[in-house]
Each structure stands twice: as C-alpha cells, then as structure tokens.
Amino acid sequence: MTKNILVIDDDKILRTSLAAGLRNAGFDIITAESAEFATQILSKISVDAIVLDRMMGGMDGLTFLKQMRLNGNNTPVIMLTAMSGSENTIDGLSGGANDYMSKPFQLQELILRLNNLIKSAPKTPNKTSGSFGLIFVDDEFFIKQDGQNKILSLSSEEKKLLQNLTSPIGNIVAATPMVAKRLRNKINGVLSDIDIITVRGVGYKIIKNNN
C-alpha cells in the first residue's frame, strides 16, 4: 500500500532531495515550503505522516505542530531539524512530535522511522475535499482510490486543461481535441461519476455523470 508523506521544509535543495529519496523508497510525496502552505494542504488532503522542519521563515515548525494538534490532527510527525540536543528534543516531543531527528541525518534511518510510525499509527479515514473527488495540491491532482489519495498522472497540457475545467466547475474551456480526449480517457478510467463533454463550437466542460 502506498504511503503518503508531507515534507515541510523551507530549504528548497533539501526539500527536493529528500522528496526524491523518499519517492525512490516507495512513498508518495507532497512538499510544502512553509508551515502556512502546509496548513492549506492539510485542510484539503490527509497524509500518513509528516516530516517537519523546525526552523522556517514565517510560522516555525514547532508552532505549526502545536496548532495542528490543537486542531485535532493526529497525523504522525517526525521533526527533522538542525536544532539538536536533549532540550530541543524534549521541546519537539512535548509539542506533539512523535519522533525527533537531527540534521545531518541518514535517509535510511528516516525511512525506517517513517515506516514504524505509520505501522503503529491508529487508522483513521482519509479526509478529502475538492471538485467531483478531484483534489489539487502542490501542483498535482489527487483522487481517492482504495482508501488512499493517489496522484493522477497527467501531462502538463492535461493538467492545465483540468485546472481550467475545475476553477470553477462549469467553466467551458477551449482545448485541442487530442488533449481533451486523453484527459477524458484518464478521468473515465478512475472516476466513473464524472465526464468531460464537448460544447460544440466552444470547447469542453466537466460534468457530473448521473448514469
């Protein structure tokens, strides 16, 4: 079963390399460059675990974590930070972190800790919201499938068309027939209750399928 991980870190180089390493280990990764953006993501989609930096511009990681726990979000969190030492570890754990790792770190150790956290976490239903079961987060479309939030694999043209069709629902959007057909086939393959129809002479529209 695929495991969805949210990586929150304002260091772009580290965030990108960490995301790549975790993807290679079989995780589905969503990234956020700030606590504020992560808050928006978590309002739309649930994840299996969070890797959280502590020192970030804007809201710091510890404040974000405390706020998340106060809001009733019990997603497992590994705080990954340059702030080492027992006092900082205690601050992180008492603030709501399930685990605490200091930078620099070994990727394999992080992977093992993530797997252990996810395995021991109580199972709760995934929270999703969005248009017709589609969720747009971190420049990717997700769908709920087999109890998990799955990335909908789209080309850049297909993704742009779907963004235009769903922002808001009801938009009629011009597109090349080939791109519209590819997108329709992908949507029909995973979401039987929606369809993309042709509005003759104008473009395309996404609709709820009542069949």
C-alpha positions as CSV (number, residue, x, y, z in Angstrom):
1,M,0.0,0.0,0.0
2,T,1.4,3.4,-1.0
3,K,2.2,5.7,1.9
4,N,1.6,9.5,1.5
5,I,4.2,11.7,3.2
6,L,4.1,15.5,3.5
7,V,7.6,17.1,3.6
8,I,7.6,20.6,5.1
9,D,10.9,22.5,4.8
10,D,11.8,26.0,3.6
11,D,15.2,24.8,2.2
12,K,14.4,24.1,-1.4
13,I,17.5,22.0,-2.1
14,L,17.0,19.8,1.0
15,R,13.2,19.6,0.4
16,T,13.8,18.5,-3.3
17,S,16.5,15.9,-2.5
18,L,14.6,14.5,0.5
19,A,11.4,14.2,-1.6
20,A,13.4,12.3,-4.3
21,G,15.0,10.0,-1.8
22,L,11.6,9.1,-0.2
23,R,9.9,8.6,-3.6
24,N,12.7,6.2,-4.5
25,A,11.9,4.3,-1.3
26,G,8.2,3.9,-2.5
27,F,6.5,6.8,-0.8
28,D,4.1,9.2,-2.4
29,I,5.4,12.7,-1.6
30,I,3.8,16.1,-1.3
31,T,6.0,19.1,-0.4
32,A,5.4,22.4,1.2
33,E,7.9,25.3,1.5
34,S,6.2,26.8,4.6
35,A,4.0,25.9,7.5
36,E,1.4,28.2,6.1
37,F,1.2,26.3,2.8
38,A,1.2,23.0,4.7
39,T,-1.8,24.2,6.6
40,Q,-3.6,24.7,3.3
41,I,-2.6,21.3,2.1
42,L,-3.8,19.5,5.3
43,S,-7.2,21.3,5.0
44,K,-7.7,19.5,1.7
45,I,-6.0,16.2,1.9
46,S,-4.8,13.8,4.6
47,V,-1.4,12.1,4.7
48,D,0.1,9.1,6.5
49,A,2.9,11.0,8.1
50,I,4.7,14.4,8.1
51,V,8.4,15.2,8.0
52,L,8.7,18.7,9.6
53,D,11.5,21.2,9.7
54,R,11.6,23.3,12.9
55,M,13.3,26.5,11.8
56,M,11.5,28.1,9.0
57,G,10.6,31.6,7.8
58,G,7.1,32.7,8.8
59,M,5.5,30.2,11.2
60,D,8.1,27.9,12.7
61,G,7.7,24.2,12.8
62,L,7.0,23.8,16.5
63,T,4.3,26.4,16.4
64,F,2.7,24.7,13.4
65,L,2.9,21.4,15.1
66,K,1.2,22.7,18.3
67,Q,-1.5,24.3,16.3
68,M,-2.1,21.2,14.3
69,R,-2.5,19.1,17.5
70,L,-4.9,21.7,19.0
71,N,-7.0,21.4,15.8
72,G,-7.3,17.7,16.4
73,N,-4.9,16.5,13.7
74,N,-3.1,13.4,15.0
75,T,-1.1,12.6,11.9
76,P,2.3,11.1,12.9
77,V,5.1,13.7,12.7
78,I,8.9,13.3,12.6
79,M,10.6,16.6,13.3
80,L,13.7,16.8,11.2
81,T,15.9,19.8,12.3
82,A,19.3,21.2,12.9
83,M,18.3,22.0,16.4
84,S,19.9,19.1,18.2
85,G,20.4,18.4,21.9
86,S,18.1,17.0,24.6
87,E,16.4,20.3,25.4
88,N,15.3,20.8,21.8
89,T,14.3,17.1,21.5
90,I,12.1,17.5,24.6
91,D,10.6,20.7,23.2
92,G,9.7,18.9,20.0
93,L,8.3,15.8,21.6
94,S,6.3,17.7,24.2
95,G,5.0,19.9,21.4
96,G,3.4,17.0,19.7
97,A,6.1,15.3,17.6
98,N,6.1,11.5,17.5
99,D,9.8,11.4,16.7
100,Y,12.7,13.8,16.5
101,M,15.8,13.6,14.3
102,S,18.7,15.9,14.0
103,K,20.3,17.1,10.8
104,P,22.5,15.8,9.2
105,F,20.7,12.5,9.0
106,Q,20.8,9.2,7.3
107,L,18.0,8.7,4.7
108,Q,17.7,5.0,5.5
109,E,17.1,5.8,9.2
110,L,14.4,8.3,8.3
111,I,12.7,5.7,6.1
112,L,12.7,3.1,8.9
113,R,11.3,5.6,11.4
114,L,8.6,6.6,9.0
115,N,7.6,3.1,8.3
116,N,7.5,2.3,12.0
117,L,5.4,5.4,12.8
118,I,2.9,4.6,10.0
119,K,2.6,1.0,11.1
120,S,1.9,1.9,14.7
121,A,-0.5,4.8,14.0
122,P,-4.2,4.3,14.6
123,K,-6.1,4.0,11.3
124,T,-8.4,7.0,10.6
125,P,-10.4,7.7,7.5
126,N,-8.7,10.0,4.9
127,K,-10.1,13.5,4.7
128,T,-10.6,14.7,1.2
129,S,-12.3,17.6,-0.4
130,G,-12.4,19.1,-3.8
131,S,-14.3,19.2,-7.0
132,F,-16.0,15.9,-8.0
133,G,-13.5,13.9,-6.0
134,L,-10.5,15.7,-7.6
135,I,-8.1,17.5,-5.2
136,F,-5.4,19.9,-6.5
137,V,-2.5,20.3,-4.1
138,D,1.2,21.0,-4.6
139,D,0.8,21.3,-8.4
140,E,-0.7,17.8,-8.6
141,F,-4.2,16.4,-8.9
142,F,-5.1,13.6,-6.5
143,I,-8.0,11.2,-6.4
144,K,-9.2,8.9,-3.6
145,Q,-8.7,5.3,-4.6
146,D,-8.7,2.2,-2.5
147,G,-8.7,4.3,0.6
148,Q,-5.6,6.3,-0.4
149,N,-5.0,9.7,-2.0
150,K,-3.4,8.8,-5.4
151,I,-1.7,11.2,-7.8
152,L,-3.5,11.4,-11.1
153,S,-0.7,11.1,-13.7
154,L,-1.2,13.9,-16.2
155,S,0.9,15.7,-18.8
156,S,1.4,19.4,-18.4
157,E,-1.2,20.1,-21.1
158,E,-3.8,17.7,-19.5
159,K,-3.1,19.2,-16.0
160,K,-3.6,22.8,-17.3
161,L,-6.8,21.8,-19.0
162,L,-8.2,20.1,-15.9
163,Q,-7.2,23.1,-13.8
164,N,-9.2,25.4,-16.1
165,L,-12.2,23.0,-16.2
166,T,-12.4,22.9,-12.4
167,S,-11.6,26.5,-11.5
168,P,-14.5,26.8,-11.1
169,I,-16.6,23.8,-12.1
170,G,-18.8,24.8,-15.0
171,N,-16.1,26.5,-17.0
172,I,-16.1,25.9,-20.7
173,V,-12.5,25.7,-21.9
174,A,-11.0,25.6,-25.4
175,A,-8.5,22.8,-26.0
176,T,-7.2,20.7,-28.8
177,P,-9.3,17.5,-29.3
178,M,-6.3,15.3,-28.7
179,V,-5.5,16.7,-25.3
180,A,-9.2,16.7,-24.3
181,K,-9.6,13.1,-25.4
182,R,-6.5,11.9,-23.4
183,L,-7.7,13.7,-20.3
184,R,-11.3,12.3,-20.7
185,N,-9.9,8.8,-21.0
186,K,-7.8,9.2,-17.9
187,I,-10.6,10.7,-15.9
188,N,-13.1,8.0,-17.1
189,G,-10.6,5.3,-16.1
190,V,-10.5,6.4,-12.4
191,L,-13.7,8.4,-11.7
192,S,-16.8,6.9,-13.3
193,D,-19.2,9.6,-11.9
194,I,-17.7,12.5,-13.9
195,D,-17.1,13.1,-17.6
196,I,-15.7,15.7,-20.0
197,I,-18.2,16.7,-22.7
198,T,-17.9,18.7,-25.9
199,V,-19.7,22.0,-26.1
200,R,-20.0,22.3,-29.8
201,G,-18.1,25.3,-31.3
202,V,-16.9,26.5,-27.9
203,G,-14.8,23.9,-26.1
204,Y,-15.1,21.4,-23.3
205,K,-16.8,21.1,-19.9
206,I,-16.6,18.8,-16.9
207,I,-19.9,17.4,-15.7
208,K,-21.4,15.0,-13.1
209,N,-22.3,11.8,-14.7
210,N,-25.7,10.6,-13.5
211,N,-25.7,7.2,-15.1
